[in-house]
Amino acid sequence: ILNDATREDAQAAGLNELVEIIDTGSDAPGICLHLCSQEFQDRFSSADLVISKGQGNYESLSGVPKNIFFLLKVKCKVLSSHTGYPEGSSILLNHALVDSRPR
């Protein structure tokens, strides 16, 4: 049911030549920070910018006070209502703008 990218996918795309790849340390869908490894939590908290892919990550990180850009497809009415975009939209949404969008 999940289509998350794996370490192997990231390496096949050449991302390991541009950035350091680390795991969350958790098998949970989305990013449940309290379940993630201390290394991931430290990196997350010290990051100036976070790019988050997928609805599960949006659902688990949208309330975190951080400069987060969410890249996702709006798959349900609840998410459509929360983001202000119609179902089926592929969006890039800045965390700071989520709560300021008209409904």
DSSP file (Angstrom, degrees, kcal/mol; ACC not computed):
  #  RESIDUE AA STRUCTURE BP1 BP2  ACC     N-H-->O    O-->H-N    N-H-->O    O-->H-N    TCO  KAPPA ALPHA  PHI   PSI    X-CA   Y-CA   Z-CA
    1    1 A I              0   0    0      0, 0.0     2,-0.3     0, 0.0     0, 0.0   0.000 360.0 360.0 360.0 -19.1    0.0    0.0    0.0
    2    2 A L        -     0   0    0      1,-0.1     0, 0.0     2,-0.0     0, 0.0  -0.755 360.0-168.6-101.5 148.2    3.0    2.3    0.4
    3    3 A N        +     0   0    0     -2,-0.3    -1,-0.1     2,-0.0     0, 0.0  -0.127  31.4 154.6-122.8  36.9    5.1    3.6   -2.4
    4    4 A D        -     0   0    0      1,-0.1     2,-0.2    50,-0.0    -2,-0.0  -0.295  47.4-111.0 -65.8 148.1    7.9    5.0   -0.4
    5    5 A A        -     0   0    0      4,-0.0     2,-0.2     1,-0.0    -1,-0.1  -0.579  33.2-143.9 -76.6 142.0   11.4    5.4   -1.9
    6    6 A T     >  -     0   0    0     -2,-0.2     4,-2.3     1,-0.1     5,-0.2  -0.530  28.2-102.6 -99.9 170.2   14.0    3.0   -0.5
    7    7 A R  H  > S+     0   0    0      1,-0.2     4,-2.4     2,-0.2     5,-0.2   0.900 125.7  53.8 -55.7 -41.7   17.7    3.6    0.1
    8    8 A E  H  > S+     0   0    0      1,-0.2     4,-2.7     2,-0.2    -1,-0.2   0.887 106.7  51.2 -62.6 -39.9   18.3    1.6   -3.1
    9    9 A D  H  > S+     0   0    0      2,-0.2     4,-1.7     1,-0.2    -1,-0.2   0.922 110.3  49.2 -61.9 -44.2   15.9    3.8   -5.1
   10   10 A A  H  <>S+     0   0    0     -4,-2.3     5,-2.3     1,-0.2     6,-0.5   0.901 113.1  46.5 -63.2 -41.6   17.8    6.9   -3.8
   11   11 A Q  H ><5S+     0   0    0     -4,-2.4     3,-1.5     1,-0.2    -1,-0.2   0.906 109.3  53.9 -67.5 -41.2   21.1    5.4   -4.8
   12   12 A A  H 3<5S+     0   0    0     -4,-2.7    -1,-0.2     1,-0.3    -2,-0.2   0.831 108.0  51.4 -62.0 -31.3   19.9    4.3   -8.2
   13   13 A A  T 3<5S-     0   0    0     -4,-1.7    -1,-0.3    -5,-0.2    -2,-0.2   0.503 117.8-115.9 -82.3  -4.6   18.8    7.9   -8.8
   14   14 A G  T X 5S+     0   0    0     -3,-1.5     3,-1.5    -4,-0.3     4,-0.4   0.589  74.5 133.6  82.7  10.4   22.2    9.2   -7.8
   15   15 A L  G >>< +     0   0    0     -5,-2.3     4,-2.9     1,-0.3     3,-1.8   0.826  63.0  67.3 -64.1 -29.9   21.1   11.1   -4.8
   16   16 A N  G 34 S+     0   0    0     -6,-0.5    -1,-0.3     1,-0.3    -5,-0.1   0.684  95.2  57.7 -65.0 -15.6   23.9    9.6   -2.7
   17   17 A E  G <4 S+     0   0    0     -3,-1.5    -1,-0.3    -6,-0.1    -2,-0.2   0.607 116.7  33.4 -85.3 -13.1   26.3   11.6   -4.9
   18   18 A L  T <4 S+     0   0    0     -3,-1.8     2,-0.3    -4,-0.4    -2,-0.2   0.726 126.6  14.0-109.5 -33.7   24.6   14.8   -3.9
   19   19 A V  S  < S-     0   0    0     -4,-2.9     2,-0.4     0, 0.0    -1,-0.3  -0.919  77.7 -99.0-141.7 162.0   23.4   14.3   -0.3
   20   20 A E        -     0   0    0     -2,-0.3     2,-0.5    -3,-0.1    -4,-0.1  -0.739  37.5-142.3 -83.1 132.5   23.9   11.9    2.7
   21   21 A I        +     0   0    0     -2,-0.4     2,-0.3    -5,-0.1   -14,-0.0  -0.849  25.2 173.2 -99.0 126.1   21.1    9.4    2.9
   22   22 A I        -     0   0    0     -2,-0.5     2,-0.2    18,-0.0    -2,-0.0  -0.944  25.5-125.6-129.0 155.0   19.9    8.4    6.3
   23   23 A D        -     0   0    0     -2,-0.3    17,-0.1     1,-0.1    14,-0.1  -0.582  16.2-128.2 -93.0 158.5   17.0    6.3    7.5
   24   24 A T        -     0   0    0      2,-0.2    13,-3.0    -2,-0.2    16,-0.2   0.772  35.3-131.0 -74.3 -25.6   14.2    7.4    9.9
   25   25 A G  S    S+     0   0    0      1,-0.3     2,-0.3    11,-0.2    13,-0.1   0.591  75.7  95.9  83.2  10.2   14.8    4.3   12.0
   26   26 A S        -     0   0    0      2,-0.1    -1,-0.3     1,-0.1    -2,-0.2  -0.971  62.2-154.2-134.8 147.6   11.1    3.7   12.1
   27   27 A D        +     0   0    0     -2,-0.3    -1,-0.1    -3,-0.1     3,-0.0   0.369  60.6 119.4 -96.8   2.9    8.7    1.5   10.0
   28   28 A A  S    S-     0   0    0      4,-0.1     2,-0.2     1,-0.1     4,-0.1  -0.381  73.5-110.1 -68.6 143.5    5.7    3.7   10.7
   29   29 A P  S    S+     0   0    0      0, 0.0    -1,-0.1     0, 0.0     2,-0.1  -0.570  91.2  10.3 -69.2 138.8    4.0    5.3    7.7
   30   30 A G  S    S-     0   0    0     -2,-0.2     2,-0.7     1,-0.1    27,-0.2  -0.303 110.9 -60.6  81.6-175.3    4.7    9.0    7.8
   31   31 A I        -     0   0    0     25,-0.4     2,-1.1    26,-0.2     3,-0.1  -0.873  46.9-179.9-112.3  98.1    7.3   10.6   10.2
   32   32 A C    >>  -     0   0    0     -2,-0.7     3,-2.7     1,-0.2     4,-0.8  -0.820  15.4-160.3 -94.4  95.5    6.4   10.0   13.8
   33   33 A L  G >4 S+     0   0    0     -2,-1.1     3,-1.0     1,-0.3    -1,-0.2   0.813  85.5  58.1 -52.9 -38.0    9.3   11.8   15.3
   34   34 A H  G 34 S+     0   0    0      1,-0.3    -1,-0.3    -3,-0.1     4,-0.0   0.697 108.6  47.7 -68.2 -16.3    9.1   10.1   18.7
   35   35 A L  G <4 S+     0   0    0     -3,-2.7    -1,-0.3     2,-0.1    -2,-0.2   0.543  94.9  96.8 -96.3  -9.7    9.5    6.7   16.9
   36   36 A C  S << S-     0   0    0     -3,-1.0   -11,-0.2    -4,-0.8   -12,-0.1  -0.359  85.1 -91.1 -80.8 159.5   12.5    7.8   14.8
   37   37 A S     >  -     0   0    0    -13,-3.0     4,-2.6     1,-0.1     5,-0.2  -0.225  33.7-114.2 -63.6 157.6   16.1    7.2   15.6
   38   38 A Q  H  > S+     0   0    0      1,-0.2     4,-2.6     2,-0.2     5,-0.2   0.871 117.8  56.7 -62.2 -36.5   18.0    9.8   17.6
   39   39 A E  H  > S+     0   0    0      2,-0.2     4,-2.3     1,-0.2    -1,-0.2   0.937 109.4  44.8 -59.8 -46.8   20.2   10.4   14.6
   40   40 A F  H  > S+     0   0    0    -16,-0.2     4,-3.0     1,-0.2     5,-0.2   0.931 112.9  50.7 -64.3 -44.7   17.2   11.2   12.5
   41   41 A Q  H  X S+     0   0    0     -4,-2.6     4,-2.6     1,-0.2    -2,-0.2   0.899 111.1  49.2 -59.5 -41.5   15.6   13.4   15.2
   42   42 A D  H  X S+     0   0    0     -4,-2.6     4,-1.6     2,-0.2    -1,-0.2   0.924 113.7  45.4 -64.1 -44.6   18.9   15.4   15.6
   43   43 A R  H  X S+     0   0    0     -4,-2.3     4,-0.9    -5,-0.2    -2,-0.2   0.918 113.8  49.8 -64.7 -43.6   19.2   15.9   11.8
   44   44 A F  H >< S+     0   0    0     -4,-3.0     3,-0.8     1,-0.2    -2,-0.2   0.931 111.4  47.7 -60.9 -47.4   15.5   16.9   11.5
   45   45 A S  H 3< S+     0   0    0     -4,-2.6    -1,-0.2     1,-0.2    -2,-0.2   0.793 114.3  46.6 -68.6 -26.9   15.7   19.4   14.3
   46   46 A S  H 3< S+     0   0    0     -4,-1.6    -1,-0.2    -5,-0.2    -2,-0.2   0.542  87.8 109.4 -92.3  -5.5   18.9   21.0   13.0
   47   47 A A    <<  -     0   0    0     -4,-0.9    20,-0.2    -3,-0.8     3,-0.1  -0.474  55.7-156.0 -73.2 138.4   17.7   21.3    9.4
   48   48 A D  S    S+     0   0    0      1,-0.3     2,-0.3    -2,-0.2    19,-0.2   0.770  83.7  21.2 -78.4 -28.4   16.9   24.8    8.0
   49   49 A L        -     0   0    0     17,-0.1     2,-0.4     2,-0.0    -1,-0.3  -0.999  66.0-162.6-144.6 137.1   14.5   23.3    5.4
   50   50 A V  E     -a   68   0A   0     17,-2.4    19,-2.9    -2,-0.3     2,-0.6  -0.987   4.5-160.2-122.7 130.6   12.7   20.0    5.1
   51   51 A I  E     -a   69   0A   0     -2,-0.4     2,-0.5    17,-0.2    19,-0.2  -0.959  16.8-167.7-108.4 119.2   11.2   18.7    1.9
   52   52 A S  E     -a   70   0A   0     17,-3.2    19,-3.3    -2,-0.6     2,-0.5  -0.923   5.4-155.7-116.0 127.7    8.6   16.1    2.7
   53   53 A K  E     +a   71   0A   0     -2,-0.5     4,-0.3    17,-0.2    19,-0.2  -0.883  50.1  19.3-107.5 128.8    7.1   13.7    0.1
   54   54 A G  S  > S-     0   0    0     17,-2.9     4,-1.8    -2,-0.5     5,-0.1   0.065  78.7 -88.7 104.0 154.2    3.7   12.1    0.4
   55   55 A Q  H  > S+     0   0    0      1,-0.2     4,-3.0     2,-0.2     5,-0.2   0.858 119.6  58.3 -66.5 -37.3    0.4   12.3    2.2
   56   56 A G  H  > S+     0   0    0      1,-0.2     4,-1.7     2,-0.2   -25,-0.4   0.909 108.3  46.3 -60.4 -41.5    1.5   10.2    5.2
   57   57 A N  H  > S+     0   0    0     -4,-0.3     4,-2.0   -27,-0.2    -1,-0.2   0.890 112.0  51.6 -67.4 -38.6    4.3   12.6    5.9
   58   58 A Y  H  X S+     0   0    0     -4,-1.8     4,-2.1     1,-0.2    -2,-0.2   0.941 109.7  49.8 -60.5 -46.5    2.0   15.6    5.5
   59   59 A E  H  < S+     0   0    0     -4,-3.0    -1,-0.2     1,-0.2    -2,-0.2   0.844 118.2  38.5 -62.6 -33.6   -0.5   14.0    8.0
   60   60 A S  H  < S+     0   0    0     -4,-1.7    -1,-0.2    -5,-0.2   -27,-0.2   0.679 126.2  33.4 -92.3 -17.2    2.3   13.4   10.5
   61   61 A L  H >< S+     0   0    0     -4,-2.0     3,-2.0    -5,-0.1    -2,-0.2   0.517  84.8  96.0-115.4  -6.6    4.3   16.6   10.1
   62   62 A S  T 3< S+     0   0    0     -4,-2.1    -3,-0.1     1,-0.3    -1,-0.1   0.744  90.0  47.5 -63.2 -21.3    1.8   19.3    9.2
   63   63 A G  T 3  S+     0   0    0     -4,-0.2    -1,-0.3    -5,-0.2    -2,-0.1   0.439  85.6 108.5 -95.8   0.8    1.6   20.5   12.9
   64   64 A V  S <  S-     0   0    0     -3,-2.0     2,-1.8     1,-0.1     4,-0.2  -0.660  74.9-126.6 -81.6 126.2    5.4   20.5   13.4
   65   65 A P        +     0   0    0      0, 0.0     2,-0.3     0, 0.0    -1,-0.1  -0.513  69.1 111.1 -75.4  85.6    6.7   24.1   13.7
   66   66 A K  S    S-     0   0    0     -2,-1.8     2,-1.5    -5,-0.2   -18,-0.1  -0.971  82.4 -94.3-152.3 155.4    9.4   23.8   11.1
   67   67 A N        +     0   0    0     -2,-0.3   -17,-2.4   -20,-0.2     2,-0.4  -0.634  63.0 165.3 -77.6  91.4   10.1   25.2    7.6
   68   68 A I  E     -a   50   0A   0     -2,-1.5    27,-4.2   -19,-0.2     2,-0.5  -0.926  30.2-160.3-117.9 132.7    8.6   22.2    5.7
   69   69 A F  E     -aB  51  94A   0    -19,-2.9   -17,-3.2    -2,-0.4     2,-0.5  -0.962  16.4-151.4-106.9 125.4    7.6   22.0    2.0
   70   70 A F  E     -aB  52  93A   0     23,-3.4    23,-2.9    -2,-0.5     2,-0.6  -0.859   9.2-167.7-101.5 126.8    5.2   19.2    1.4
   71   71 A L  E     +aB  53  92A   0    -19,-3.3   -17,-2.9    -2,-0.5     2,-0.3  -0.959  37.2 125.1-111.7 112.0    5.2   17.5   -2.1
   72   72 A L  E     - B   0  91A   0     19,-2.2    19,-3.3    -2,-0.6     2,-0.5  -0.968  58.4-108.0-159.8 168.8    2.1   15.3   -2.4
   73   73 A K  E     - B   0  90A   0     -2,-0.3     2,-0.8    17,-0.2    17,-0.2  -0.937  35.9-123.1-107.2 131.9   -1.1   14.4   -4.2
   74   74 A V        +     0   0    0     15,-3.0    14,-3.6    -2,-0.5    15,-0.2  -0.652  39.0 170.3 -76.0 110.3   -4.4   15.4   -2.6
   75   75 A K        +     0   0    0     -2,-0.8     2,-0.3    12,-0.2    -1,-0.2   0.509  51.0  31.1-105.4  -6.7   -6.1   12.0   -2.3
   76   76 A C  S  > S-     0   0    0      1,-0.1     4,-2.2    10,-0.0     5,-0.1  -0.953  76.8-107.7-150.1 166.5   -9.2   12.6   -0.2
   77   77 A K  H  > S+     0   0    0     -2,-0.3     4,-2.7     1,-0.2     5,-0.2   0.852 115.1  56.9 -64.7 -36.2  -11.8   15.1    0.8
   78   78 A V  H  > S+     0   0    0      2,-0.2     4,-2.2     1,-0.2    -1,-0.2   0.944 110.8  42.7 -62.2 -47.4  -10.3   15.7    4.2
   79   79 A L  H  > S+     0   0    0      2,-0.2     4,-2.6     1,-0.2     6,-0.3   0.884 112.6  54.4 -66.5 -37.6   -6.9   16.7    2.8
   80   80 A S  H  X S+     0   0    0     -4,-2.2     4,-2.4     1,-0.2     5,-0.5   0.924 110.5  46.4 -59.9 -44.4   -8.7   18.8    0.1
   81   81 A S  H  < S+     0   0    0     -4,-2.7    -2,-0.2     1,-0.2    -1,-0.2   0.891 114.2  47.7 -64.3 -40.5  -10.5   20.6    2.8
   82   82 A H  H  < S+     0   0    0     -4,-2.2    -2,-0.2    -5,-0.2    -1,-0.2   0.863 122.3  32.3 -71.8 -36.4   -7.4   21.1    4.9
   83   83 A T  H  < S-     0   0    0     -4,-2.6    -2,-0.2     2,-0.2    -1,-0.2   0.722  99.5-126.4 -94.4 -22.9   -5.2   22.3    2.1
   84   84 A G  S  < S+     0   0    0     -4,-2.4    -3,-0.2     1,-0.3    -4,-0.1   0.575  71.5 117.2  86.4   9.0   -7.8   24.1    0.0
   85   85 A Y        -     0   0    0     -5,-0.5    -1,-0.3    -6,-0.3    -2,-0.2  -0.856  68.9-105.5-110.9 147.3   -6.9   22.2   -3.2
   86   86 A P    >   -     0   0    0      0, 0.0     3,-1.9     0, 0.0   -12,-0.2  -0.304  45.3 -87.1 -70.0 153.0   -9.2   19.8   -5.1
   87   87 A E  T 3  S+     0   0    0      1,-0.2   -12,-0.2   -12,-0.1     3,-0.1  -0.274 115.5  33.3 -54.8 141.5   -8.8   16.1   -4.9
   88   88 A G  T 3  S+     0   0    0    -14,-3.6    -1,-0.2     1,-0.3     2,-0.2   0.258  86.1 134.7  92.9 -11.2   -6.4   14.8   -7.5
   89   89 A S    <   -     0   0    0     -3,-1.9   -15,-3.0   -15,-0.2     2,-0.6  -0.478  49.8-143.9 -71.9 139.0   -4.2   17.9   -7.3
   90   90 A S  E     -B   73   0A   0    -17,-0.2     2,-0.3    -2,-0.2   -17,-0.2  -0.928  35.3-179.7 -97.8 124.0   -0.4   17.4   -7.2
   91   91 A I  E     -B   72   0A   0    -19,-3.3   -19,-2.2    -2,-0.6     2,-0.5  -0.875  38.8-152.1-131.4 156.0    0.9   20.1   -4.9
   92   92 A L  E     -B   71   0A   0     -2,-0.3     2,-0.5   -21,-0.2   -21,-0.2  -0.984  32.8-177.0-120.5 114.3    3.9   21.7   -3.3
   93   93 A L  E     -B   70   0A   0    -23,-2.9   -23,-3.4    -2,-0.5     2,-0.4  -0.952  23.3-136.3-123.6 126.4    2.8   23.3   -0.1
   94   94 A N  E >>  -B   69   0A   0     -2,-0.5     3,-1.9   -25,-0.2     4,-0.7  -0.681  18.6-132.9 -81.4 131.2    4.8   25.3    2.3
   95   95 A H  H >> S+     0   0    0    -27,-4.2     3,-1.0    -2,-0.4     4,-0.5   0.847 104.6  58.0 -49.4 -42.0    4.1   24.4    5.9
   96   96 A A  H 34 S+     0   0    0      1,-0.2    -1,-0.3   -28,-0.2     4,-0.2   0.738 106.2  50.0 -65.8 -22.1    3.8   28.1    6.9
   97   97 A L  H X> S+     0   0    0     -3,-1.9     4,-0.7     1,-0.1     3,-0.7   0.593  86.4  86.9 -92.3 -11.4    1.0   28.6    4.4
   98   98 A V  H X< S+     0   0    0     -3,-1.0     3,-0.9    -4,-0.7    -1,-0.1   0.929  94.2  39.1 -56.7 -52.1   -1.2   25.7    5.3
   99   99 A D  T 3< S+     0   0    0     -4,-0.5    -1,-0.3     1,-0.2    -2,-0.1   0.599 112.1  58.2 -78.5 -10.2   -3.2   27.4    8.0
  100  100 A S  T <4 S+     0   0    0     -3,-0.7    -1,-0.2    -4,-0.2    -2,-0.2   0.501  79.1 109.7 -97.3  -3.8   -3.4   30.7    6.2
  101  101 A R  S << S-     0   0    0     -3,-0.9     2,-0.1    -4,-0.7   -17,-0.1  -0.472  75.9-111.6 -72.3 140.2   -5.2   29.3    3.1
  102  102 A P              0   0    0      0, 0.0    -1,-0.1     0, 0.0    -2,-0.1  -0.431 360.0 360.0 -66.4 146.6   -8.8   30.2    2.6
  103  103 A R              0   0    0     -2,-0.1   -19,-0.1   -19,-0.0    -2,-0.0   0.374 360.0 360.0-107.2 360.0  -11.3   27.3    3.0
